[in-house]
Amino acid sequence: MPGLTLPRHRLGAVLAGVALLAAGVAVQATPAAAATPHRILFDNAHAETAGNADWIVSTSQPDPLGQDSSPSAETDWTGALSSWGVALQKTGDYSLKTATSALTYGGSSATDLSNFDTLVLPEPNTLFTAAEKTAIMTFVKNGGGLFMISDHTGADRNNDGEDALEILNDLMSNNSVDSTDPFGFSIDSLSISSDYPSAISDSGNPVLHGSFGTVTKSLIASGTTATLKPADNANVKGLLYRTGYSGNTGAFFATSTFGSGRVAFWGDSSPIDDGTGQSGNTLYDGWNDSGATNAALALNATEWLSGGSGSGGGDGGGSTCTSAQLLGNNGFESGSSTWTASSGVITDSGSESARTSSYYAWLDGYGSARTDTLSQSVTVPSACTAATLSFYLHVDTAETSTSTAYDTLKVQVLNSSGTVLSTLATYSNLNAASGYTQRSFNLAAYAGQTVTLKFTGTEGSTLQTSFVIDDTALNVS
């Protein structure tokens, strides 16, 4: 790429007004107690008990142990998910809580997502706020497990114009962390009256063949399915399919990954309904349906999401490592999503060139005194022994000196308080060259920490230098 000689403000149009990302602060998860290694949060802040729904493990919230500290039967806790909750509690390996207020990540609440390994969304019936979507997606990206349970189209239990499949699709496609089909599937707008979806043949799959039993079939009693898009996420996998379907269509139960976390989708709430609940609700006992193995499916999936079977996922913090690329919007194609950047930094201006696709990050290049920044916070899973930051950098300049660094770009690692932990490299006008060069750094020393990766471009008062970045990555294994 030829070097530029004109200051940036005299060049072509720049994407203006890139907003700063108001993301929740990511924090390292609090380690679970040895006796309760898997921490599960069931959501009840989004109309999960509207109408005939009763998707709670207990009426004692946030702690179901307040109703019965040693439950032995589903009726010891009150709620249509009590069988699920009691079965987990009886193992002694799970700590359960219920969220009754807005979901957060990095806050001080006892039900903040940083305190959990898995979040269960059992047919939510109100939209998540922008802040909640950021919290949920960041939680998963940093190692959390997400269990999404939908229902059929039109199942608007509180008559607010939104049903669960629309709400969950909105979470996946309209968030500030990654809206480019991050999980590799979308939920179908269908109302399937009845079916017994069958499990695929995969003897090594921990969800189908876990410690809670073998899964053969599930149940649809008015539900939906998902369409898989492995081109968007190669880890998406259908585990149970509607009769007559396979491959990328008709997936009734699917799993995927995002960052270092795990995701599960179930197309109906009837399979988790144990037929018991609060007085006045009309419920269906899908949990104990003799033609299905719904209990094993729910429990095995919970174990897998929480990192209790197989390798990787379910960190929230975590004890295992999944090979993954952790940076959100790593090629800048979603604009300012995930990144915090100075105005004009993330752009598709034709005055510089992206390495791939259209967008890139352009720091400085104005020919006047200026400082531009670009940053993103990320948690490096504690169990990962390899962590490599990489990015492609192009530098062009109007400076003529071959010995003096007038304009600089610092690449730094900061802690959550903003203290610089390390300056990985400093580039300058002396690094000007045609084309992009890949730069790589070992971040294994930060395993188990939440850090901010920050690029700071500082330009002098005359003669422009442009620092152009594209195709970033933080690969862990």
Rosetta blueprint (number, residue, H / E / L):
1 M L
2 P L
3 G L
4 L L
5 T L
6 L L
7 P L
8 R H
9 H H
10 R H
11 L L
12 G L
13 A L
14 V L
15 L L
16 A L
17 G L
18 V L
19 A L
20 L L
21 L L
22 A L
23 A L
24 G L
25 V L
26 A L
27 V L
28 Q L
29 A L
30 T L
31 P L
32 A L
33 A L
34 A L
35 A L
36 T L
37 P L
38 H E
39 R E
40 I E
41 L E
42 F E
43 D E
44 N L
45 A L
46 H L
47 A L
48 E L
49 T L
50 A L
51 G L
52 N L
53 A L
54 D L
55 W L
56 I L
57 V L
58 S L
59 T L
60 S L
61 Q L
62 P L
63 D L
64 P H
65 L H
66 G H
67 Q L
68 D L
69 S L
70 S L
71 P L
72 S L
73 A L
74 E H
75 T H
76 D H
77 W L
78 T L
79 G L
80 A L
81 L L
82 S H
83 S H
84 W H
85 G H
86 V H
87 A H
88 L H
89 Q H
90 K H
91 T H
92 G L
93 D L
94 Y E
95 S E
96 L E
97 K E
98 T E
99 A E
100 T L
101 S L
102 A L
103 L L
104 T L
105 Y L
106 G L
107 G L
108 S L
109 S L
110 A L
111 T L
112 D L
113 L H
114 S H
115 N H
116 F L
117 D L
118 T E
119 L E
120 V E
121 L E
122 P E
123 E L
124 P L
125 N L
126 T L
127 L L
128 F L
129 T L
130 A H
131 A H
132 E H
133 K H
134 T H
135 A H
136 I H
137 M H
138 T H
139 F H
140 V H
141 K H
142 N L
143 G L
144 G L
145 G E
146 L E
147 F E
148 M E
149 I E
150 S L
151 D L
152 H L
153 T L
154 G L
155 A L
156 D L
157 R L
158 N L
159 N L
160 D L
161 G L
162 E L
163 D L
164 A H
165 L H
166 E H
167 I H
168 L H
169 N H
170 D H
171 L H
172 M H
173 S H
174 N L
175 N L
176 S L
177 V L
178 D L
179 S L
180 T L
181 D L
182 P L
183 F L
184 G L
185 F E
186 S E
187 I E
188 D L
189 S L
190 L L
191 S L
192 I E
193 S L
194 S L
195 D E
196 Y L
197 P L
198 S E
199 A E
200 I L
201 S L
202 D L
203 S L
204 G L
205 N L
206 P L
207 V L
208 L L
209 H E
210 G E
211 S L
212 F L
213 G E
214 T E
215 V L
216 T L
217 K E
218 S L
219 L L
220 I E
221 A L
222 S L
223 G E
224 T L
225 T L
226 A E
227 T E
228 L E
229 K L
230 P L
231 A L
232 D L
233 N L
234 A L
235 N L
236 V L
237 K E
238 G E
239 L E
240 L E
241 Y E
242 R L
243 T L
244 G L
245 Y L
246 S L
247 G L
248 N L
249 T L
250 G L
251 A E
252 F E
253 F E
254 A E
255 T E
256 S E
257 T E
258 F E
259 G L
260 S L
261 G E
262 R E
263 V E
264 A E
265 F E
266 W E
267 G L
268 D L
269 S L
270 S H
271 P H
272 I H
273 D L
274 D E
275 G L
276 T L
277 G L
278 Q L
279 S L
280 G L
281 N L
282 T L
283 L L
284 Y L
285 D E
286 G L
287 W L
288 N L
289 D L
290 S L
291 G L
292 A L
293 T L
294 N H
295 A H
296 A H
297 L H
298 A H
299 L H
300 N H
301 A H
302 T H
303 E H
304 W H
305 L H
306 S L
307 G L
308 G L
309 S L
310 G L
311 S L
312 G L
313 G L
314 G L
315 D L
316 G L
317 G L
318 G L
319 S L
320 T L
321 C L
322 T L
323 S L
324 A E
325 Q E
326 L L
327 L L
328 G L
329 N L
330 N L
331 G L
332 F L
333 E L
334 S L
335 G L
336 S L
337 S L
338 T L
339 W L
340 T E
341 A E
342 S L
343 S L
344 G L
345 V L
346 I E
347 T E
348 D L
349 S L
350 G L
351 S L
352 E L
353 S L
354 A L
355 R L
356 T L
357 S L
358 S L
359 Y L
360 Y E
361 A E
362 W E
363 L E
364 D E
365 G L
366 Y L
367 G L
368 S L
369 A L
370 R E
371 T E
372 D E
373 T E
374 L E
375 S E
376 Q E
377 S E
378 V E
379 T E
380 V L
381 P L
382 S L
383 A L
384 C L
385 T L
386 A L
387 A E
388 T E
389 L E
390 S E
391 F E
392 Y E
393 L E
394 H E
395 V E
396 D E
397 T E
398 A L
399 E L
400 T L
401 S L
402 T L
403 S L
404 T L
405 A L
406 Y L
407 D L
408 T E
409 L E
410 K E
411 V E
412 Q E
413 V E
414 L E
415 N L
416 S L
417 S L
418 G L
419 T L
420 V E
421 L E
422 S E
423 T E
424 L E
425 A E
426 T E
427 Y E
428 S E
429 N H
430 L H
431 N H
432 A L
433 A L
434 S L
435 G L
436 Y L
437 T E
438 Q E
439 R E
440 S E
441 F E
442 N E
443 L L
444 A H
445 A H
446 Y H
447 A L
448 G L
449 Q L
450 T E
451 V E
452 T E
453 L E
454 K E
455 F E
456 T E
457 G E
458 T E
459 E E
460 G L
461 S L
462 T L
463 L L
464 Q L
465 T E
466 S E
467 F E
468 V E
469 I E
470 D E
471 D E
472 T E
473 A E
474 L E
475 N E
476 V E
477 S L
